[in-house]
Amino acid sequence: MQDEQLRSLFNSVLLLSQEGEVPVQALAVLVQTARPEALIEQLHQKWLADQSFTPFAAQMLLQLQNMERRDATLASGCLAMILTDYRNRLEMRSQSRLMFRNSVRALHEFYPVYRKIDTCLAQSLVKPIFHTMEQLLEDDPEEADILSAAQLLIEFGRVMHQINMLEVDAIIMKVRKILIGAKNAAKIQLSTATKIRLMHAMDMWQFGWDPMMFPDCVHDFYNTVVVSPDRDEKDARRKNDVDEDINVSSLNFPQLRKETTSSSGSRESVI
């Protein structure tokens, strides 16, 4: 299948998925007609360019793996891409902060999927998850980095807490310091919208990552708070987190190799 045909079919599957669950029959056609390497490359480029695509990519991987349980090519290939992005995070971040943030989101979105596929594979994502969260908060962050970290805590804090409670506690303390402008925290002017997200993340931590445990007054606060439209507000919201200037092909992505599985079940040759 030509790349253009693959992109067209891929976009059709994505369009169908927006109506609800990932369309299994359409995925079956995609698997039968596309080379695994080409499919992995399409997924990788799209989740780096658009964070809203990443949940679909993760669920698509799970559906495909359920359909082809004996073939680990897709799961291993996607994991290789994710881990290579982590190893090249400094270069990626210097080229595009947005692409780096999207790669961090991919770690969080794919981790629960790999837990269902293979817990050993999922374990390889644990260190990158926490390390990149610290980078978002501490490594000369932009406001969008802080906002992204807060949103990831809100969405995936419970999962992170289950992995390593102490690491999450340390991240929340960093969030507190940033919010109050502590001397040993990143110095950055935050918009009201970003401050609210940081507060929301702290409240999620405070109440066991369950918004149903919020007191009524806290619920009322988030439901009624009015954000003044200041000069940073539009940037903070990032209506469409897609960077039109991203050139994904400029990065050196790994060349996928045919998977070899040892007698012990190791898949290290593709990772």
C-alpha positions as a Python dict, from the first residue, in 0.01 Angstrom:
ca = {
    (1, 'M'): (0, 0, 0),
    (2, 'Q'): (130, 344, -92),
    (3, 'D'): (187, 596, 185),
    (4, 'E'): (-85, 824, 50),
    (5, 'Q'): (-336, 538, 47),
    (6, 'L'): (-238, 444, 400),
    (7, 'R'): (-286, 800, 522),
    (8, 'S'): (-628, 813, 358),
    (9, 'L'): (-739, 484, 513),
    (10, 'F'): (-589, 583, 845),
    (11, 'N'): (-777, 913, 847),
    (12, 'S'): (-1101, 728, 764),
    (13, 'V'): (-1055, 503, 1067),
    (14, 'L'): (-983, 808, 1282),
    (15, 'L'): (-1299, 978, 1156),
    (16, 'L'): (-1508, 672, 1237),
    (17, 'S'): (-1356, 651, 1585),
    (18, 'Q'): (-1474, 1001, 1664),
    (19, 'E'): (-1830, 868, 1658),
    (20, 'G'): (-1757, 638, 1951),
    (21, 'E'): (-1536, 334, 2006),
    (22, 'V'): (-1250, 241, 1778),
    (23, 'P'): (-1408, 63, 1475),
    (24, 'V'): (-1284, -296, 1493),
    (25, 'Q'): (-1377, -397, 1138),
    (26, 'A'): (-1208, -91, 990),
    (27, 'L'): (-897, -168, 1193),
    (28, 'A'): (-898, -522, 1058),
    (29, 'V'): (-884, -383, 704),
    (30, 'L'): (-605, -148, 808),
    (31, 'V'): (-398, -431, 955),
    (32, 'Q'): (-446, -655, 653),
    (33, 'T'): (-351, -391, 398),
    (34, 'A'): (-74, -191, 566),
    (35, 'R'): (283, -280, 654),
    (36, 'P'): (330, -274, 1034),
    (37, 'E'): (628, -39, 1002),
    (38, 'A'): (426, 209, 796),
    (39, 'L'): (134, 192, 1039),
    (40, 'I'): (363, 251, 1337),
    (41, 'E'): (524, 549, 1164),
    (42, 'Q'): (183, 703, 1092),
    (43, 'L'): (75, 660, 1454),
    (44, 'H'): (401, 804, 1583),
    (45, 'Q'): (397, 1113, 1366),
    (46, 'K'): (35, 1189, 1449),
    (47, 'W'): (68, 1158, 1826),
    (48, 'L'): (374, 1383, 1822),
    (49, 'A'): (195, 1647, 1616),
    (50, 'D'): (-142, 1644, 1795),
    (51, 'Q'): (-198, 1554, 2160),
    (52, 'S'): (-571, 1498, 2101),
    (53, 'F'): (-480, 1203, 1878),
    (54, 'T'): (-281, 1018, 2145),
    (55, 'P'): (-577, 858, 2332),
    (56, 'F'): (-704, 720, 2000),
    (57, 'A'): (-358, 584, 1913),
    (58, 'A'): (-334, 406, 2249),
    (59, 'Q'): (-680, 251, 2219),
    (60, 'M'): (-612, 158, 1858),
    (61, 'L'): (-299, -28, 1967),
    (62, 'L'): (-496, -218, 2230),
    (63, 'Q'): (-768, -315, 1982),
    (64, 'L'): (-515, -429, 1724),
    (65, 'Q'): (-323, -628, 1983),
    (66, 'N'): (-644, -800, 2092),
    (67, 'M'): (-707, -894, 1728),
    (68, 'E'): (-354, -1020, 1666),
    (69, 'R'): (-243, -1161, 2000),
    (70, 'R'): (37, -1372, 1855),
    (71, 'D'): (194, -1081, 1669),
    (72, 'A'): (374, -832, 1895),
    (73, 'T'): (521, -629, 1608),
    (74, 'L'): (290, -332, 1652),
    (75, 'A'): (317, -319, 2031),
    (76, 'S'): (695, -354, 2024),
    (77, 'G'): (731, -100, 1744),
    (78, 'C'): (522, 165, 1919),
    (79, 'L'): (713, 107, 2241),
    (80, 'A'): (1041, 147, 2054),
    (81, 'M'): (921, 483, 1922),
    (82, 'I'): (809, 602, 2266),
    (83, 'L'): (1135, 504, 2435),
    (84, 'T'): (1347, 649, 2154),
    (85, 'D'): (1162, 979, 2194),
    (86, 'Y'): (1245, 966, 2564),
    (87, 'R'): (1614, 902, 2498),
    (88, 'N'): (1618, 1189, 2247),
    (89, 'R'): (1406, 1419, 2463),
    (90, 'L'): (1667, 1695, 2492),
    (91, 'E'): (1709, 1721, 2116),
    (92, 'M'): (1335, 1701, 2062),
    (93, 'R'): (1265, 1967, 2324),
    (94, 'S'): (1518, 2202, 2168),
    (95, 'Q'): (1343, 2165, 1832),
    (96, 'S'): (984, 2180, 1954),
    (97, 'R'): (851, 2225, 2307),
    (98, 'L'): (509, 2115, 2185),
    (99, 'M'): (641, 1795, 2035),
    (100, 'F'): (816, 1718, 2364),
    (101, 'R'): (495, 1778, 2560),
    (102, 'N'): (308, 1548, 2325),
    (103, 'S'): (571, 1278, 2373),
    (104, 'V'): (522, 1307, 2750),
    (105, 'R'): (146, 1266, 2708),
    (106, 'A'): (212, 955, 2498),
    (107, 'L'): (396, 799, 2793),
    (108, 'H'): (89, 849, 3013),
    (109, 'E'): (-168, 740, 2754),
    (110, 'F'): (17, 425, 2650),
    (111, 'Y'): (118, 305, 2998),
    (112, 'P'): (-227, 163, 3092),
    (113, 'V'): (-247, -5, 2751),
    (114, 'Y'): (88, -177, 2797),
    (115, 'R'): (-19, -284, 3145),
    (116, 'K'): (-292, -485, 2970),
    (117, 'I'): (-60, -617, 2700),
    (118, 'D'): (253, -700, 2899),
    (119, 'T'): (341, -571, 3246),
    (120, 'C'): (713, -605, 3175),
    (121, 'L'): (683, -375, 2876),
    (122, 'A'): (478, -130, 3083),
    (123, 'Q'): (751, -121, 3348),
    (124, 'S'): (993, 28, 3095),
    (125, 'L'): (773, 342, 3085),
    (126, 'V'): (774, 410, 3459),
    (127, 'K'): (1104, 597, 3487),
    (128, 'P'): (1035, 808, 3174),
    (129, 'I'): (691, 905, 3308),
    (130, 'F'): (827, 1057, 3628),
    (131, 'H'): (1147, 1194, 3477),
    (132, 'T'): (968, 1387, 3203),
    (133, 'M'): (711, 1523, 3449),
    (134, 'E'): (999, 1672, 3646),
    (135, 'Q'): (1139, 1820, 3325),
    (136, 'L'): (808, 1989, 3248),
    (137, 'L'): (808, 2153, 3591),
    (138, 'E'): (1177, 2226, 3652),
    (139, 'D'): (1381, 2243, 3331),
    (140, 'D'): (1340, 2609, 3231),
    (141, 'P'): (966, 2562, 3173),
    (142, 'E'): (731, 2767, 2963),
    (143, 'E'): (379, 2828, 3087),
    (144, 'A'): (251, 2565, 2844),
    (145, 'D'): (486, 2312, 3007),
    (146, 'I'): (344, 2389, 3352),
    (147, 'L'): (-10, 2370, 3219),
    (148, 'S'): (61, 2037, 3050),
    (149, 'A'): (205, 1890, 3371),
    (150, 'A'): (-99, 2005, 3568),
    (151, 'Q'): (-337, 1853, 3315),
    (152, 'L'): (-148, 1522, 3317),
    (153, 'L'): (-169, 1513, 3697),
    (154, 'I'): (-544, 1573, 3681),
    (155, 'E'): (-595, 1299, 3423),
    (156, 'F'): (-335, 1041, 3526),
    (157, 'G'): (-248, 1127, 3886),
    (158, 'R'): (-433, 822, 4019),
    (159, 'V'): (-231, 591, 3793),
    (160, 'M'): (95, 763, 3887),
    (161, 'H'): (0, 734, 4255),
    (162, 'Q'): (-49, 359, 4213),
    (163, 'I'): (294, 329, 4053),
    (164, 'N'): (490, 535, 4306),
    (165, 'M'): (313, 737, 4573),
    (166, 'L'): (629, 909, 4698),
    (167, 'E'): (726, 1031, 4351),
    (168, 'V'): (380, 1182, 4306),
    (169, 'D'): (401, 1352, 4645),
    (170, 'A'): (732, 1509, 4539),
    (171, 'I'): (579, 1633, 4214),
    (172, 'I'): (287, 1789, 4401),
    (173, 'M'): (533, 1972, 4628),
    (174, 'K'): (701, 2114, 4317),
    (175, 'V'): (359, 2228, 4196),
    (176, 'R'): (297, 2405, 4528),
    (177, 'K'): (629, 2587, 4508),
    (178, 'I'): (563, 2700, 4152),
    (179, 'L'): (218, 2826, 4244),
    (180, 'I'): (344, 3042, 4532),
    (181, 'G'): (658, 3155, 4346),
    (182, 'A'): (903, 2999, 4591),
    (183, 'K'): (1269, 3094, 4554),
    (184, 'N'): (1372, 2737, 4471),
    (185, 'A'): (1100, 2693, 4207),
    (186, 'A'): (1085, 2782, 3839),
    (187, 'K'): (1037, 3156, 3794),
    (188, 'I'): (756, 3206, 3547),
    (189, 'Q'): (459, 3438, 3514),
    (190, 'L'): (146, 3223, 3514),
    (191, 'S'): (-197, 3310, 3381),
    (192, 'T'): (-506, 3260, 3594),
    (193, 'A'): (-611, 2961, 3384),
    (194, 'T'): (-284, 2782, 3456),
    (195, 'K'): (-302, 2861, 3828),
    (196, 'I'): (-650, 2710, 3841),
    (197, 'R'): (-520, 2392, 3677),
    (198, 'L'): (-239, 2371, 3933),
    (199, 'M'): (-491, 2414, 4214),
    (200, 'H'): (-711, 2148, 4058),
    (201, 'A'): (-418, 1904, 4047),
    (202, 'M'): (-343, 1969, 4414),
    (203, 'D'): (-708, 1918, 4508),
    (204, 'M'): (-714, 1589, 4318),
    (205, 'W'): (-411, 1477, 4519),
    (206, 'Q'): (-564, 1602, 4845),
    (207, 'F'): (-889, 1409, 4791),
    (208, 'G'): (-747, 1078, 4671),
    (209, 'W'): (-765, 1152, 4297),
    (210, 'D'): (-1142, 1125, 4311),
    (211, 'P'): (-1337, 1442, 4220),
    (212, 'M'): (-1647, 1285, 4375),
    (213, 'M'): (-1475, 1334, 4712),
    (214, 'F'): (-1448, 1710, 4663),
    (215, 'P'): (-1655, 1909, 4914),
    (216, 'D'): (-1943, 2102, 4761),
    (217, 'C'): (-1759, 2430, 4809),
    (218, 'V'): (-1466, 2306, 4600),
    (219, 'H'): (-1701, 2182, 4329),
    (220, 'D'): (-1875, 2518, 4333),
    (221, 'F'): (-1543, 2696, 4304),
    (222, 'Y'): (-1444, 2518, 3984),
    (223, 'N'): (-1794, 2546, 3841),
    (224, 'T'): (-1833, 2919, 3905),
    (225, 'V'): (-1483, 3069, 3893),
    (226, 'V'): (-1453, 3333, 3623),
    (227, 'V'): (-1121, 3371, 3443),
    (228, 'S'): (-1041, 3722, 3326),
    (229, 'P'): (-917, 3731, 2966),
    (230, 'D'): (-566, 3866, 3015),
    (231, 'R'): (-288, 3873, 2757),
    (232, 'D'): (-167, 3523, 2843),
    (233, 'E'): (-504, 3355, 2852),
    (234, 'K'): (-526, 3255, 2489),
    (235, 'D'): (-180, 3100, 2500),
    (236, 'A'): (-257, 2918, 2823),
    (237, 'R'): (-570, 2756, 2687),
    (238, 'R'): (-404, 2651, 2359),
    (239, 'K'): (-737, 2602, 2180),
    (240, 'N'): (-586, 2360, 1934),
    (241, 'D'): (-268, 2198, 2057),
    (242, 'V'): (-136, 2128, 1709),
    (243, 'D'): (182, 2294, 1590),
    (244, 'E'): (147, 2371, 1220),
    (245, 'D'): (523, 2428, 1199),
    (246, 'I'): (620, 2089, 1339),
    (247, 'N'): (835, 1892, 1099),
    (248, 'V'): (829, 1544, 1244),
    (249, 'S'): (1049, 1407, 969),
    (250, 'S'): (1337, 1626, 1085),
    (251, 'L'): (1397, 1401, 1385),
    (252, 'N'): (1595, 1082, 1358),
    (253, 'F'): (1335, 817, 1431),
    (254, 'P'): (1444, 458, 1481),
    (255, 'Q'): (1439, 213, 1192),
    (256, 'L'): (1214, -72, 1297),
    (257, 'R'): (1368, -413, 1287),
    (258, 'K'): (1199, -746, 1269),
    (259, 'E'): (1123, -864, 1620),
    (260, 'T'): (1313, -1159, 1758),
    (261, 'T'): (1180, -1322, 2068),
    (262, 'S'): (1415, -1517, 2289),
    (263, 'S'): (1321, -1831, 2476),
    (264, 'S'): (1262, -1618, 2784),
    (265, 'G'): (1014, -1400, 2599),
    (266, 'S'): (1242, -1095, 2585),
    (267, 'R'): (1168, -835, 2318),
    (268, 'E'): (1477, -623, 2378),
    (269, 'S'): (1586, -646, 2015),
    (270, 'V'): (1320, -402, 1906),
    (271, 'I'): (1337, -175, 2210),
}
